[in-house]
Amino acid sequence: MKIMLIGANGQLGSDLAKVLHARGHDLVPLTHADIEVTDQASIEAALDAHHPDLVMNMAAFHKVDLCEDKVEQTFAVNTFGVRQLALACRARDAALLHMSSDYVFGGEQTRNTPYIETDTPAPINAYGVSKLAGEQFVRYVLEQYYIFRVTGLYGVAGSSGKGGNFVELMLRLAREGKDIRVVDDQRMTPTYTVDLAHQIAAVVETGQYGLYHATSQGDCTWYEFAAEIFRQSELSPNLDRAKTGDFGERATRPAYSVLENKALQQLGLDQMRPWQQALAGYLQERKSLYKE
Ligand SMILES: NC(=O)c1ccc[n+]([C@@H]2O[C@H](COP(=O)([O-])OP(=O)(O)OC[C@H]3O[C@@H](n4cnc5c(N)ncnc54)[C@H](OP(=O)(O)O)[C@@H]3O)[C@@H](O)[C@H]2O)c1
């Protein structure tokens, strides 16, 4: 199977590229310089040059606060670009794997049980609406698709769209001796991109198309995640709880967006670790990279 990976140098994309290569897949890794998902001609040229059996789309506009102000750009990348990709794949009988987000949920204010794939989405910000609409295009244009909804990604490449990752931000602030305040009223599941890359590869290797939730096991608030980063790193900065809105954010964020990997469980494919173990894996990887 030949796989064309869009966004191959992004946070998840770079780990996917390594994992797919290591698992022996025939991979065409494309960066933003190679393909522009908002440009139909660019999409078609890439597909016609490489003839993939499967296209994996990591491209996104996902600075959640900026999405509120730049709605057209948000939809151009996350929705209409995805539709163009889906149409181009259908015309060439290629499958499409697309990444979505926990932020397609959030509208249920009193929710405290994990969302499964069959729950009705109710996004509460422009980013979430654009990702949900992107999903919907994939689902009605194509029969051969994988959609993965994921949360709170962190990997050594850092999110190129957001500039770094949460773990590195926390470690830097602690090392600079800063007082740190982190929101304690948004519950989600941090997810290590190496684990996610292996999970995605395992699903693709079965050929079981569909919609999947794929996060580490368990859940926490961002404050609890920060506390665990410092505990495992043996750092003790001044860490305080903050509330959503304390930093004047433009976008509303879900108070609860925990996903259950129900579809993966049903197929016997859920191999994600508890989030604390995954964090330990990440800290180990960065230690060997940065020789810390
Ligand atoms: N990060 C999270 O916490 C999180 C949570 C839930 C869901 N997700 C979803 O997971 C996916 C991967 O996230 P990530 O953190 O790995 O993202 P990322 O690091 O920002 O990577 C995105 C990649 O796509 C490329 N790209 C951006 N716009 C493009 C365009 N218009 N045309 C072609 N390529 C483009 C980027 O290149 P340049 O940087 O050079 O533009 C980069 O290589 C996204 O779909 C995101 O919505 C992420």
PDBQT file of the ligand as one rigid body, heavy atoms in Angstrom, charges set to zero:
ROOT
HETATM    1  N1  LIG A 301      -2.397  19.534  18.506  1.00  0.00    +0.000 N 
HETATM    2  C1  LIG A 301      -3.465  19.107  19.183  1.00  0.00    +0.000 C 
HETATM    3  O1  LIG A 301      -3.505  19.167  20.417  1.00  0.00    +0.000 OA
HETATM    4  C2  LIG A 301      -4.651  18.521  18.459  1.00  0.00    +0.000 A 
HETATM    5  C3  LIG A 301      -5.794  18.173  19.183  1.00  0.00    +0.000 A 
HETATM    6  C4  LIG A 301      -6.894  17.619  18.480  1.00  0.00    +0.000 A 
HETATM    7  C5  LIG A 301      -6.817  17.429  17.115  1.00  0.00    +0.000 A 
HETATM    8  N2  LIG A 301      -5.689  17.790  16.435  1.00  0.00    +0.000 N 
HETATM    9  C6  LIG A 301      -5.633  17.571  14.991  1.00  0.00    +0.000 C 
HETATM   10  O2  LIG A 301      -4.556  16.687  14.704  1.00  0.00    +0.000 OA
HETATM   11  C7  LIG A 301      -3.965  17.031  13.444  1.00  0.00    +0.000 C 
HETATM   12  C8  LIG A 301      -2.452  17.164  13.595  1.00  0.00    +0.000 C 
HETATM   13  O3  LIG A 301      -2.143  18.140  14.586  1.00  0.00    +0.000 OA
HETATM   14  P1  LIG A 301      -0.629  18.596  14.870  1.00  0.00    +0.000 P 
HETATM   15  O4  LIG A 301      -0.566  19.137  16.246  1.00  0.00    +0.000 OA
HETATM   16  O5  LIG A 301       0.297  17.503  14.468  1.00  0.00    +0.000 OA
HETATM   17  O6  LIG A 301      -0.518  19.794  13.803  1.00  0.00    +0.000 OA
HETATM   18  P2  LIG A 301       0.760  20.600  13.267  1.00  0.00    +0.000 P 
HETATM   19  O7  LIG A 301       1.983  20.251  14.043  1.00  0.00    +0.000 OA
HETATM   20  O8  LIG A 301       0.354  22.027  13.180  1.00  0.00    +0.000 OA
HETATM   21  O9  LIG A 301       0.962  19.989  11.795  1.00  0.00    +0.000 OA
HETATM   22  C9  LIG A 301       0.174  20.355  10.713  1.00  0.00    +0.000 C 
HETATM   23  C10 LIG A 301       0.956  20.095   9.440  1.00  0.00    +0.000 C 
HETATM   24  O10 LIG A 301       0.144  20.444   8.305  1.00  0.00    +0.000 OA
HETATM   25  C11 LIG A 301       0.830  21.437   7.524  1.00  0.00    +0.000 C 
HETATM   26  N3  LIG A 301      -0.155  22.365   6.982  1.00  0.00    +0.000 N 
HETATM   27  C12 LIG A 301      -0.822  23.356   7.631  1.00  0.00    +0.000 A 
HETATM   28  N4  LIG A 301      -1.654  23.998   6.805  1.00  0.00    +0.000 NA
HETATM   29  C13 LIG A 301      -1.514  23.406   5.595  1.00  0.00    +0.000 A 
HETATM   30  C14 LIG A 301      -2.099  23.628   4.322  1.00  0.00    +0.000 A 
HETATM   31  N5  LIG A 301      -2.986  24.617   4.134  1.00  0.00    +0.000 N 
HETATM   32  N6  LIG A 301      -1.740  22.830   3.283  1.00  0.00    +0.000 NA
HETATM   33  C15 LIG A 301      -0.819  21.845   3.474  1.00  0.00    +0.000 A 
HETATM   34  N7  LIG A 301      -0.220  21.593   4.650  1.00  0.00    +0.000 NA
HETATM   35  C16 LIG A 301      -0.556  22.363   5.701  1.00  0.00    +0.000 A 
HETATM   36  C17 LIG A 301       1.787  22.111   8.486  1.00  0.00    +0.000 C 
HETATM   37  O11 LIG A 301       2.857  22.724   7.788  1.00  0.00    +0.000 OA
HETATM   38  P3  LIG A 301       3.357  24.225   8.178  1.00  0.00    +0.000 P 
HETATM   39  O12 LIG A 301       3.493  24.250   9.679  1.00  0.00    +0.000 OA
HETATM   40  O13 LIG A 301       4.638  24.349   7.450  1.00  0.00    +0.000 OA
HETATM   41  O14 LIG A 301       2.280  25.154   7.709  1.00  0.00    +0.000 OA
HETATM   42  C18 LIG A 301       2.229  20.920   9.333  1.00  0.00    +0.000 C 
HETATM   43  O15 LIG A 301       3.209  20.151   8.655  1.00  0.00    +0.000 OA
HETATM   44  C19 LIG A 301      -4.711  18.288  12.960  1.00  0.00    +0.000 C 
HETATM   45  O16 LIG A 301      -5.734  17.885  12.072  1.00  0.00    +0.000 OA
HETATM   46  C20 LIG A 301      -5.346  18.855  14.217  1.00  0.00    +0.000 C 
HETATM   47  O17 LIG A 301      -6.541  19.572  13.933  1.00  0.00    +0.000 OA
HETATM   48  C21 LIG A 301      -4.608  18.323  17.082  1.00  0.00    +0.000 A 
ENDROOT
TORSDOF 0
